Amino acid sequence: MALGDKLNDMAGKAKEAAGKATDNDRLKAEGQGDQAQAKVSDTVNDVKDHAAGLKDSFNK
């Protein structure tokens, strides 16, 4: 996971925990959304890396 994605994931976990602690459903959901966004971004970066590797293997 890239540093930016990891930071977004950690911030999302903190928001979710704060939402649970304060019984704030909106903050909890926002934290879960931030975590999901970080996971999607990480997956997209993984796909890009694999695609670049495939491209390189065909160019040899």
Secondary structure by P-SEA (a helix, b strand, c coil): ccaaaaaaaaaaaaaaaaaaaaccaaaaaaaaaaaaaaaaaaaaaaaaaaaaaaaaaaac
